[in-house]
Amino acid sequence: MSFVDNKRIAKNTVVLYVRMILLMAVTLYTSRVILATLGVENYGIYSLIGGIIALFSFISNSLVGAMQRFFSVALGQNDEARYHRIYVMGYNLLFFFSFFFIIGR
């Protein structure tokens, strides 16, 4: 590992720490403003809905990322039938997750 690589790693680390500090400051300030605006009870509802949205965004993004990997392999092998099967299976998975979420309410 050369000196240039070490400088690059140090620079990236500093940039990430500065970014983290800025995001933390903005989050602390906005949560204070939202709490003052909504009140304690509505802030709790706001946080609950935000958590549910984050959970389902994570699930959706995970499924889409996994599907994208399989799409890339099928495209690399130039296999259109496999690509179509992956698309249909991914569509069905997303549909059933949505359906079970609506039913589970």
Buried (B, 14 or more C-beta within 10 A) or exposed (E): EEEEEEEEEEEEEEEEEEEEEEEEEEEEEEEEEBBEEBEEEEBEEBBEEEEEEEEEEEEEEEBEEEBEEBBEEBEEEEEEEBBEEBBEEBEEEBEEBEEEEEEEE
